[in-house]
Amino acid sequence: MIETGPNALFAGAIQLLVILLAISVHEAAHAWSALRAGDPTGADLGRITLNPVRHIDLLGSIIVPALLVFAGGPVFGWAKPTPIRVSKLRNPETDHLRVVLAGPISNLLVGGVALLALSAAIALLGSAGAETASLCLVGDIENAAQSAHFPLLYTLVQFAFLNGFLSVFNMVPVPPLDGGQVALQLLPRSWALRYSRIQPYGFMIVLALAAFNVLSIIVLPVYLVVLLVIQVSG
C-alpha cells in the first residue's frame, strides 16, 4: 500500500525536486562543456541554466520519476537531450567525448558535495543524526520523521544518493544515454553503425531494465557508499 501521509508526501516531493535539479545540472554541464569546446548550440538555446523548465522532458522528467516515487522503486529520469553539433567542436573526436562525460561527472561532483555536507551534519548531530540518516536512506520515512532534523538529513541523503545513482545510470551503455554515446565513439566504426540502430528504442530498453529490477545492480554500490559515509560520520 502506498503511503500518503504528510511525511511520505514531503519525501516524494524532495525526490522529484532533486531529480529535476540533478538533470538540470547534467544538461547544463553538457551545454557548458560544448560551448568551451567551440559549439554554442546549447548555449544559444538557453541550456546553460539550472532552471528545470529549460530541460524538462514530460515523460522522463515528470511522469517516470513520479511513478517510480509512488512505486517505491529506484528513482531516475532524463531531460531533453542537449543538442551538440560535433562539426563545430574544435577537436571533434576528443571534445565530443569530453562533452558527453561532462554530464555524469557533474552529477558525481554534486553527489560528492552532498556527501560532504551529510557527513558534516551527522558529525554535528552525533549517533542520533546517523540513525536518522540511515532510516532516510532505507526509506523508513515515518520513523525517520520522528527526528527534528529529518527534513535536512533526508534532503542531503537524496542529493547524495540520487546524483550518484544518475551519474552511474547515465553511463549504462545504451544510446542515447551518455554511456551509449561513449560506446558509439569507442567501438569500431562498423560495430558502432550496427549498435546505433537501437538508439530509437533506448529509453524503452531502460524502462524494461527498470521493470525487471536490473537497475538494482546500479543502486546497490551507490547505496553502500552513502551508507558507509553515514556510519563513518556517526
SERO-4910 file (N, C-alpha, C, O; in steps of 0.05 Angstrom, whole numbers):
BEGIN
 pado doro    nc1    nc2    nc3   cac1   cac2   cac3    cc1    cc2    cc3    oc1    oc2    oc3
  Met    A     17    -24      0      0      0      0     18     25      0     37     27     15
  Ile    A     11     45    -17     27     69    -19     21     88      4     -2     93     10
  Glu    A     42     97     17     39    117     39     32    144     27     43    153      8
  Thr    A     12    157     40      3    183     30      2    204     53     -9    225     49
  Gly    A     15    198     75     16    217     97     34    241     91     47    241     70
  Pro    A     33    262    108     49    286    102     79    280    100     93    293     83
  Asn    A     89    262    116    118    256    114    125    242     88    145    248     76
  Ala    A    108    224     79    113    210     53    110    230     30    125    228     11
  Leu    A     91    248     32     88    268     11    112    286     10    121    294    -12
  Phe    A    122    294     33    146    310     34    170    295     21    184    307      5
  Ala    A    173    270     28    195    254     17    193    252    -13    212    255    -28
  Gly    A    168    247    -23    164    245    -52    170    271    -66    182    271    -88
  Ala    A    162    293    -54    167    320    -66    197    326    -67    206    337    -87
  Ile    A    211    318    -46    240    323    -46    254    306    -67    272    316    -81
  Gln    A    245    281    -70    257    264    -91    253    276   -119    272    277   -135
  Leu    A    229    285   -124    223    297   -151    239    322   -155    250    327   -177
  Leu    A    241    339   -134    256    364   -136    286    358   -141    298    371   -158
  Val    A    297    339   -127    325    332   -130    330    321   -158    350    328   -171
  Ile    A    312    305   -169    314    294   -196    315    317   -216    331    317   -234
  Leu    A    296    336   -213    295    358   -232    321    375   -231    331    382   -252
  Leu    A    331    380   -207    356    395   -205    379    379   -216    397    390   -228
  Ala    A    380    353   -211    402    336   -220    403    335   -250    425    337   -262
  Ile    A    380    332   -263    381    330   -293    386    358   -304    397    360   -326
  Ser    A    379    379   -290    386    406   -299    416    411   -298    428    422   -317
  Val    A    428    403   -276    458    404   -274    471    388   -296    490    397   -309
  His    A    460    365   -301    471    347   -321    471    359   -349    491    360   -363
  Glu    A    448    369   -357    445    380   -384    460    407   -386    472    413   -407
  Ala    A    460    423   -365    475    448   -366    505    443   -369    519    458   -383
  Ala    A    514    421   -357    543    414   -359    549    406   -388    571    413   -398
  His    A    531    392   -401    536    385   -429    538    411   -446    557    414   -461
  Ala    A    519    429   -442    519    454   -458    543    471   -452    555    482   -471
  Trp    A    551    473   -427    574    490   -419    600    478   -431    617    492   -441
  Ser    A    603    451   -429    626    438   -439    628    441   -469    650    445   -480
  Ala    A    605    439   -483    605    442   -512    613    471   -520    628    475   -539
  Leu    A    603    490   -505    610    518   -511    640    523   -508    652    536   -525
  Arg    A    652    512   -487    681    515   -483    697    501   -505    719    509   -511
  Ala    A    684    481   -518    698    467   -539    692    478   -567    702    468   -587
  Gly    A    676    499   -568    671    513   -593    643    511   -604    637    523   -625
  Asp    A    625    495   -591    598    493   -602    579    508   -584    573    500   -561
  Pro    A    567    531   -594    549    547   -577    520    539   -580    503    553   -569
  Thr    A    514    516   -593    486    509   -598    469    508   -573    448    520   -571
  Gly    A    478    493   -553    463    490   -528    461    517   -514    440    523   -502
  Ala    A    483    532   -513    483    558   -500    463    577   -513    449    592   -500
  Asp    A    462    577   -540    444    594   -554    415    587   -549    397    604   -551
  Leu    A    410    562   -541    382    554   -535    376    557   -505    355    549   -496
  Gly    A    394    570   -491    389    575   -462    392    551   -444    379    549   -423
  Arg    A    409    531   -453    411    506   -437    432    507   -415    435    489   -400
  Ile    A    448    529   -414    467    531   -392    453    545   -369    458    569   -364
  Thr    A    436    531   -356    420    542   -334    410    519   -316    408    496   -326
  Leu    A    405    525   -291    394    505   -273    364    507   -271    351    494   -255
  Asn    A    352    524   -289    323    526   -290    312    501   -303    317    496   -327
  Pro    A    298    483   -288    288    458   -299    270    461   -323    269    443   -340
  Val    A    256    484   -325    238    488   -348    252    486   -374    240    477   -394
  Arg    A    277    494   -375    293    493   -400    300    464   -408    307    460   -431
  His    A    299    446   -389    309    419   -394    287    397   -393    292    375   -402
  Ile    A    263    404   -383    243    383   -377    234    368   -402    228    380   -422
  Asp    A    234    342   -399    220    324   -417    196    313   -402    200    301   -380
  Leu    A    172    316   -412    148    309   -397    149    280   -387    143    275   -363
  Leu    A    156    262   -404    157    234   -396    180    228   -377    176    217   -355
  Gly    A    205    236   -385    228    229   -370    233    245   -345    246    235   -326
  Ser    A    223    270   -344    229    288   -322    206    289   -301    210    296   -278
  Ile    A    182    282   -310    158    285   -292    144    258   -288    142    248   -266
  Ile    A    135    246   -310    118    222   -308    133    198   -296    124    186   -277
  Val    A    155    191   -309    170    167   -300    180    171   -271    176    152   -255
  Pro    A    193    193   -264    202    196   -236    179    195   -216    181    183   -195
  Ala    A    157    208   -223    134    208   -205    123    180   -200    117    172   -178
  Leu    A    121    164   -222    111    137   -220    130    120   -203    122    104   -186
  Leu    A    156    124   -206    176    109   -191    175    117   -161    179    100   -144
  Val    A    171    143   -156    168    151   -128    145    137   -114    148    126    -92
  Phe    A    122    136   -128     99    124   -116    101     93   -115     89     80    -98
  Ala    A    117     82   -134    120     53   -134    142     44   -114    143     20   -108
  Gly    A    158     63   -105    178     56    -86    203     44    -98    219     31    -84
  Gly    A    206     47   -124    230     35   -138    252     55   -140    250     78   -131
  Pro    A    274     47   -152    296     66   -157    287     89   -174    275     85   -195
  Val    A    291    113   -165    281    137   -179    302    147   -198    325    153   -190
  Phe    A    294    150   -223    312    162   -243    296    177   -263    271    176   -263
  Gly    A    309    192   -280    295    207   -301    314    217   -321    339    213   -319
  Trp    A    304    231   -341    321    243   -361    308    269   -371    285    274   -367
  Ala    A    324    285   -384    315    311   -394    316    311   -425    324    291   -437
  Lys    A    307    332   -437    311    335   -466    341    336   -471    356    351   -458
  Pro    A    350    319   -490    379    319   -495    389    347   -504    376    360   -520
  Thr    A    411    355   -494    424    380   -503    435    376   -531    452    358   -535
  Pro    A    427    392   -550    437    389   -578    467    396   -579    475    416   -569
  Ile    A    481    379   -593    510    383   -596    517    380   -626    510    360   -638
  Arg    A    529    400   -637    538    399   -665    568    392   -665    585    409   -662
  Val    A    573    366   -669    601    356   -667    619    371   -687    642    375   -681
  Ser    A    608    378   -710    624    391   -731    635    418   -722    655    428   -733
  Lys    A    622    431   -701    631    457   -692    652    454   -670    665    474   -663
  Leu    A    656    431   -659    677    427   -638    704    430   -650    709    421   -673
  Arg    A    723    441   -635    750    446   -645    764    420   -652    778    417   -672
  Asn    A    761    400   -634    773    374   -638    750    353   -635    746    342   -614
  Pro    A    735    349   -657    710    334   -655    711    308   -639    694    303   -623
  Glu    A    731    291   -644    731    265   -631    736    267   -601    720    257   -585
  Thr    A    757    281   -593    763    282   -564    744    301   -550    736    296   -527
  Asp    A    737    324   -563    719    343   -549    691    331   -546    678    336   -525
  His    A    682    315   -565    655    303   -562    654    285   -538    635    284   -524
  Leu    A    676    269   -534    677    251   -511    676    267   -485    663    259   -466
  Arg    A    691    289   -485    691    306   -460    663    318   -455    654    319   -432
  Val    A    650    327   -476    623    338   -473    604    317   -463    587    323   -445
  Val    A    605    293   -473    588    272   -464    592    265   -435    574    261   -420
  Leu    A    618    264   -427    625    256   -399    619    278   -379    618    273   -355
  Ala    A    616    303   -389    612    326   -371    586    322   -355    585    330   -332
  Gly    A    566    310   -367    540    307   -352    543    288   -328    537    297   -306
  Pro    A    552    263   -332    555    245   -309    575    256   -288    571    253   -264
  Ile    A    597    269   -298    616    280   -279    604    302   -262    610    304   -238
  Ser    A    586    318   -273    573    339   -258    556    328   -236    556    338   -214
  Asn    A    541    307   -242    524    294   -221    542    281   -200    535    282   -176
  Leu    A    564    270   -208    582    258   -188    593    279   -169    596    274   -145
  Leu    A    600    303   -180    610    324   -164    589    334   -144    594    339   -121
  Val    A    564    338   -154    542    347   -137    537    326   -115    534    333    -91
  Gly    A    537    301   -122    534    280   -102    556    280    -82    551    275    -58
  Gly    A    581    285    -91    603    286    -72    601    309    -53    606    306    -29
  Val    A    592    332    -62    588    355    -44    566    349    -24    569    356     -1
  Ala    A    545    337    -33    523    329    -15    532    310      6    524    311     29
  Leu    A    549    291     -2    560    272     17    577    286     38    575    279     62
  Leu    A    593    305     30    609    320     49    591    336     69    596    336     93
  Ala    A    570    348     58    551    363     75    537    344     94    532    350    118
  Leu    A    529    320     84    516    300    101    534    291    123    526    288    146
  Ser    A    559    286    116    579    277    136    583    298    158    584    291    181
  Ala    A    584    324    149    588    345    169    564    347    187    567    351    211
  Ala    A    540    345    176    515    347    192    514    324    212    507    329    235
  Ile    A    521    300    204    520    277    222    541    280    244    536    273    267
  Ala    A    564    290    237    585    294    256    576    313    278    583    310    302
  Leu    A    560    333    270    550    353    290    527    341    307    525    347    330
  Leu    A    511    324    294    487    313    308    493    288    324    477    280    341
  Gly    A    515    274    317    522    250    332    507    226    323    497    225    300
  Ser    A    505    206    340    494    180    334    464    182    326    454    167    309
  Ala    A    450    201    338    422    205    331    419    214    302    401    206    288
  Gly    A    437    231    293    437    240    265    443    217    246    430    215    225
  Ala    A    462    200    254    469    177    237    446    158    235    441    147    214
  Glu    A    432    154    257    409    136    257    387    146    238    375    132    223
  Thr    A    381    172    241    360    184    224    368    183    195    352    177    178
  Ala    A    393    189    189    403    189    161    400    160    150    393    157    126
  Ser    A    407    140    166    404    112    157    375    105    151    370     92    131
  Leu    A    357    114    168    329    109    163    319    123    137    303    112    122
  Cys    A    330    147    132    323    162    108    333    146     83    319    145     63
  Leu    A    357    135     85    368    120     63    352     95     56    348     89     33
  Val    A    343     81     77    328     56     71    299     61     66    284     43     60
  Gly    A    290     86     69    262     93     62    243     89     85    218     89     80
  Asp    A    253     87    110    235     85    133    227    114    141    237    124    161
  Ile    A    210    125    126    203    154    129    190    160    156    198    179    169
  Glu    A    171    144    164    155    150    188    173    150    213    170    168    230
  Asn    A    192    131    215    210    131    238    231    153    236    238    166    256
  Ala    A    240    158    211    260    180    208    248    207    215    262    224    225
  Ala    A    222    210    209    209    236    213    205    242    243    196    264    249
  Gln    A    210    223    260    209    229    289    230    248    298    228    260    319
  Ser    A    252    250    282    274    268    288    268    296    278    257    300    256
  Ala    A    275    316    293    271    344    284    289    351    261    284    370    246
  His    A    310    335    257    329    340    235    323    325    210    338    324    191
  Phe    A    300    311    209    292    295    186    292    311    160    303    300    140
  Pro    A    280    335    158    280    349    132    308    353    121    312    349     97
  Leu    A    326    363    138    353    368    129    367    342    120    379    341     98
  Leu    A    366    322    137    381    297    132    369    283    108    384    271     92
  Tyr    A    343    282    106    331    269     83    339    282     57    344    269     37
  Thr    A    339    309     57    346    324     33    375    318     25    381    314      1
  Leu    A    393    319     44    421    313     38    426    284     29    441    280     10
  Val    A    412    266     41    414    238     33    405    235      4    418    221    -12
  Gln    A    383    247     -3    372    245    -30    390    259    -51    394    248    -73
  Phe    A    401    282    -44    420    295    -62    444    277    -67    453    275    -90
  Ala    A    455    265    -46    478    247    -49    471    222    -65    485    215    -83
  Phe    A    450    209    -57    442    183    -69    433    186    -98    443    172   -115
  Leu    A    415    205   -103    403    207   -130    423    218   -150    424    209   -173
  Asn    A    440    237   -142    461    246   -160    481    225   -166    490    221   -189
  Gly    A    489    209   -146    507    187   -150    495    166   -168    508    156   -187
  Phe    A    469    160   -163    456    140   -180    453    149   -209    458    134   -227
  Leu    A    445    175   -213    442    185   -240    469    186   -255    470    181   -279
  Ser    A    491    191   -241    517    191   -253    523    164   -264    532    161   -287
  Val    A    519    143   -248    525    116   -257    504    107   -277    511     94   -297
  Phe    A    479    113   -273    457    105   -291    462    115   -319    458    101   -339
  Asn    A    471    140   -321    475    152   -348    498    140   -362    502    144   -386
  Met    A    515    124   -348    537    111   -362    530     82   -371    547     68   -381
  Val    A    505     75   -367    496     49   -378    499     51   -409    490     70   -421
  Pro    A    512     31   -421    519     33   -450    496     28   -469    497     11   -486
  Val    A    475     43   -465    451     42   -482    446     69   -494    439     88   -479
  Pro    A    450     74   -520    444    100   -531    414    105   -530    399     86   -534
  Pro    A    405    129   -524    420    154   -525    432    163   -498    441    186   -495
  Leu    A    433    145   -478    447    152   -453    476    158   -458    487    150   -479
  Asp    A    489    173   -440    516    181   -444    535    157   -448    553    158   -464
  Gly    A    530    136   -433    546    112   -436    543    100   -463    563     89   -474
  Gly    A    520    102   -475    516     92   -502    531    109   -522    542     99   -542
  Gln    A    531    136   -518    546    153   -535    576    148   -534    590    149   -554
  Val    A    586    142   -510    614    135   -506    620    110   -521    641    108   -535
  Ala    A    602     90   -519    606     64   -533    607     68   -563    624     56   -576
  Leu    A    589     86   -573    589     90   -602    615    103   -612    624     98   -635
  Gln    A    628    119   -595    653    132   -603    676    113   -601    696    115   -616
  Leu    A    675     94   -582    698     76   -577    697     51   -594    718     39   -599
  Leu    A    674     43   -602    671     18   -618    683     22   -646    682     45   -656
  Pro    A    692      1   -659    700      3   -687    676     13   -703    653      8   -696
  Arg    A    681     28   -725    660     41   -740    638     23   -748    614     29   -746
  Ser    A    645     -1   -758    624    -19   -768    606    -29   -745    582    -32   -749
  Trp    A    618    -34   -722    603    -42   -699    585    -19   -689    562    -23   -681
  Ala    A    597      5   -689    582     28   -679    557     33   -697    536     40   -686
  Leu    A    560     30   -723    537     34   -741    515     14   -734    491     22   -734
  Arg    A    522    -11   -729    502    -31   -722    489    -24   -695    465    -26   -691
  Tyr    A    507    -17   -676    497    -12   -648    479     13   -647    460     14   -631
  Ser    A    484     32   -665    468     57   -665    439     52   -672    422     69   -667
  Arg    A    433     29   -684    406     24   -693    387     20   -670    363     22   -673
  Ile    A    398     15   -646    380     12   -623    373     38   -610    356     39   -591
  Gln    A    386     60   -619    382     86   -606    352     95   -604    344    105   -583
  Pro    A    336     91   -625    307     99   -622    292     84   -601    271     93   -592
  Tyr    A    303     61   -593    289     44   -573    304     45   -546    297     30   -527
  Gly    A    323     64   -543    340     64   -519    324     68   -493    329     53   -474
  Phe    A    306     87   -493    292     92   -468    272     70   -461    267     64   -438
  Met    A    262     56   -482    245     33   -477    261     11   -465    251     -4   -447
  Ile    A    286      8   -474    303    -13   -462    309     -6   -433    309    -24   -416
  Val    A    314     20   -427    320     28   -400    295     23   -382    298     13   -360
  Leu    A    271     29   -392    247     24   -376    243     -6   -371    234    -14   -350
  Ala    A    250    -22   -391    249    -51   -387    268    -60   -366    262    -77   -350
  Leu    A    292    -49   -366    312    -56   -345    302    -49   -318    306    -63   -298
  Ala    A    288    -26   -316    276    -17   -290    254    -36   -282    252    -44   -259
  Ala    A    237    -44   -301    214    -61   -295    223    -89   -285    210   -100   -268
  Phe    A    246    -98   -296    256   -125   -287    277   -122   -265    291   -141   -259
  Asn    A    278    -99   -253    295    -94   -229    325    -97   -234    340   -102   -216
  Val    A    333    -95   -259    361    -97   -266    376    -72   -255    400    -74   -249
  Leu    A    362    -50   -253    376    -25   -243    385    -27   -214    400    -11   -205
  Ser    A    375    -48   -200    384    -52   -173    414    -57   -171    427    -52   -151
  Ile    A    425    -67   -194    454    -72   -195    469    -45   -193    491    -44   -181
  Ile    A    457    -24   -204    469      3   -203    463     16   -176    481     29   -164
  Val    A    439     11   -165    432     23   -140    450     14   -117    457     30   -100
  Leu    A    456    -12   -116    470    -23    -93    496    -10    -86    500     -2    -63
  Pro    A    515     -7   -106    541      6    -98    538     34    -89    552     43    -71
  Val    A    519     50   -101    515     77    -92    503     77    -64    512     93    -47
  Tyr    A    484     60    -59    472     57    -33    494     50    -12    494     62     10
  Leu    A    512     32    -19    533     24      0    552     47      6    562     49     29
  Val    A    559     63    -14    577     86     -9    564    106     10    577    115     29
  Val    A    538    112      5    525    132     23    523    120     51    527    134     71
  Leu    A    516     95     53    514     82     80    540     82     94    541     87    118
  Leu    A    562     77     80    589     77     92    595    105    103    606    107    125
  Val    A    589    126     88    594    153     97    578    159    122    588    171    141
  Ile    A    553    151    122    536    155    146    548    142    170    549    154    192
  Gln    A    556    116    167    566    101    190    593    113    200    597    115    224
  Val    A    610    120    182    636    131    190    633    158    203    647    165    222
  Ser    A    614    174    193    610    201    204    597    201    231    602    219    247
  Gly    A    581    180    237    567    178    263    585    168    285    576    165    308
***
